[in-house]
Amino acid sequence: MIIYDIITAEYVEDGDQIIVDGDPLEDVIRFDDEDGEVLISGYSHNTGDRETYVLAFDKTVELWSV
């Protein structure tokens, strides 16, 4: 796994591969929340299931690839 960029949650796009608090996610789906937060859902390498995170727009996440 190679980390190639660090972005804030507001710039996450559908299909990105990101790391949220140490949890590598694939097939990410991004949903905006009206309270200044972003809902991120993706397949977790830690749990082996789809996980959902609620992140502040300015929360940093890492973009990764293989």
C-alpha atoms as one frame of an Amber mdcrd trajectory, in Angstrom:
protein
   0.000   0.000   0.000   1.377   3.388  -1.026   0.074   6.654   0.444   0.343
   9.216  -2.329  -1.576  12.245  -1.010  -3.294  13.740   2.029  -6.565  15.622
   1.489  -9.458  16.906   3.582 -12.765  15.049   3.666 -14.478  17.728   1.568
 -12.373  16.615  -1.446 -13.031  12.864  -1.178 -14.696  11.555  -4.346 -16.685
   8.404  -5.044 -14.336   5.536  -5.823 -11.360   6.918  -3.880  -9.267   4.628
  -1.711  -8.667   6.435   1.583  -7.424   5.785   5.092  -9.641   7.090   7.903
  -8.120   6.855  11.374  -5.937   3.921  10.314  -8.734   2.078   8.482  -8.012
   1.581   4.742 -11.245   1.919   2.746 -11.963   0.925  -0.874 -14.928   1.687
  -3.142 -15.699   4.827  -1.177 -19.070   6.526  -1.507 -19.312  10.120  -0.276
 -22.507  11.666   1.069 -22.720  15.338   2.098 -24.343  16.183   5.390 -25.855
  19.619   5.934 -24.161  20.044   9.349 -20.700  20.719   7.922 -19.825  17.038
   7.881 -19.263  14.382   5.235 -20.517  10.805   5.456 -18.014   8.358   3.993
 -18.851   4.716   3.358 -16.413   2.134   2.033 -15.193  -1.447   2.217 -12.892
  -1.690   5.259  -9.702  -3.745   5.159  -9.762  -3.813   8.983 -13.226  -5.338
   9.424 -13.866  -6.957   6.029 -17.243  -5.210   5.843 -18.630  -1.871   4.666
 -18.052   0.828   7.293 -19.449   4.358   7.526 -17.665   7.347   9.039 -18.947
  10.851   9.760 -16.103  13.318   9.199 -15.772  17.072   9.543 -15.122  18.767
   6.194 -11.575  19.664   7.339 -10.649  16.179   8.648  -7.558  14.916   6.825
  -7.528  11.505   5.162  -4.836   9.750   3.157  -5.261   8.577  -0.440  -3.675
   5.180  -1.083  -3.049   2.731  -3.904  -1.387  -0.626  -4.333
